[in-house]
Amino acid sequence: MALPFYPLAFMNLLVAATTLCLARPSRLSAAVTVVAAVLWVFGNGPIEGKVLWEFDHTHGLTVSDLLSVAALAIAVWTFSTTGGRPLVRPSRRHRKLDRRE
């Protein structure tokens, strides 16, 4: 019964990170989405689905791997649209200090 717990947790992480990346695009949310997509590829074992393309007899592209492809596409789009913005915004305190100078 506990077998699909971790893959479902990884899937929830991937969906949450991708949703955050779309809702609040930043380089940090895009980086988290990339990490979640990589974790999903390695952690989706029991719920992979059908094999769409077989590399060899032990490896292939599965239906659930397409979730990572979509998440990576969203992360790349976010990286490209956020441009040179920093990974995190400065805190309010630092912004107030910058205005005084």
Contacts in CASP RR format, 6 or more apart in sequence:
PFRMAT RR
TARGET T0000
AUTHOR 0000-0000-0000
METHOD contacts of the structure
MODEL  1
MALPFYPLAFMNLLVAATTLCLARPSRLSAAVTVVAAVLWVFGNGPIEGK
VLWEFDHTHGLTVSDLLSVAALAIAVWTFSTTGGRPLVRPSRRHRKLDRR
E
3 46 0 8 1.000
4 46 0 8 1.000
4 47 0 8 1.000
6 43 0 8 1.000
7 43 0 8 1.000
7 44 0 8 1.000
7 45 0 8 1.000
7 46 0 8 1.000
7 47 0 8 1.000
8 47 0 8 1.000
10 36 0 8 1.000
10 39 0 8 1.000
10 40 0 8 1.000
10 43 0 8 1.000
10 44 0 8 1.000
11 40 0 8 1.000
11 44 0 8 1.000
11 47 0 8 1.000
11 64 0 8 1.000
11 67 0 8 1.000
13 36 0 8 1.000
13 39 0 8 1.000
13 40 0 8 1.000
14 33 0 8 1.000
14 36 0 8 1.000
14 37 0 8 1.000
14 39 0 8 1.000
14 40 0 8 1.000
14 67 0 8 1.000
14 68 0 8 1.000
14 71 0 8 1.000
16 36 0 8 1.000
17 29 0 8 1.000
17 32 0 8 1.000
17 33 0 8 1.000
17 35 0 8 1.000
17 36 0 8 1.000
17 71 0 8 1.000
18 33 0 8 1.000
18 36 0 8 1.000
18 70 0 8 1.000
18 71 0 8 1.000
18 74 0 8 1.000
18 75 0 8 1.000
20 29 0 8 1.000
20 32 0 8 1.000
20 33 0 8 1.000
21 29 0 8 1.000
21 30 0 8 1.000
21 32 0 8 1.000
21 33 0 8 1.000
21 74 0 8 1.000
21 75 0 8 1.000
21 78 0 8 1.000
22 74 0 8 1.000
22 78 0 8 1.000
25 78 0 8 1.000
25 81 0 8 1.000
25 82 0 8 1.000
26 78 0 8 1.000
26 82 0 8 1.000
26 85 0 8 1.000
26 87 0 8 1.000
26 88 0 8 1.000
26 89 0 8 1.000
27 78 0 8 1.000
27 79 0 8 1.000
27 82 0 8 1.000
27 83 0 8 1.000
27 84 0 8 1.000
27 85 0 8 1.000
27 86 0 8 1.000
27 87 0 8 1.000
28 87 0 8 1.000
28 88 0 8 1.000
29 78 0 8 1.000
30 74 0 8 1.000
30 75 0 8 1.000
30 76 0 8 1.000
30 78 0 8 1.000
30 79 0 8 1.000
30 82 0 8 1.000
31 75 0 8 1.000
31 87 0 8 1.000
33 71 0 8 1.000
33 72 0 8 1.000
33 74 0 8 1.000
33 75 0 8 1.000
33 78 0 8 1.000
34 71 0 8 1.000
34 72 0 8 1.000
34 75 0 8 1.000
36 71 0 8 1.000
37 67 0 8 1.000
37 68 0 8 1.000
37 71 0 8 1.000
37 72 0 8 1.000
37 75 0 8 1.000
38 68 0 8 1.000
40 64 0 8 1.000
40 67 0 8 1.000
40 68 0 8 1.000
40 71 0 8 1.000
41 65 0 8 1.000
41 68 0 8 1.000
44 62 0 8 1.000
44 64 0 8 1.000
44 65 0 8 1.000
47 64 0 8 1.000
48 62 0 8 1.000
48 63 0 8 1.000
48 64 0 8 1.000
48 65 0 8 1.000
49 62 0 8 1.000
49 63 0 8 1.000
49 64 0 8 1.000
50 62 0 8 1.000
50 63 0 8 1.000
51 60 0 8 1.000
51 61 0 8 1.000
51 62 0 8 1.000
52 60 0 8 1.000
52 61 0 8 1.000
52 62 0 8 1.000
52 63 0 8 1.000
52 66 0 8 1.000
53 60 0 8 1.000
53 61 0 8 1.000
54 60 0 8 1.000
54 61 0 8 1.000
55 61 0 8 1.000
90 98 0 8 1.000
END
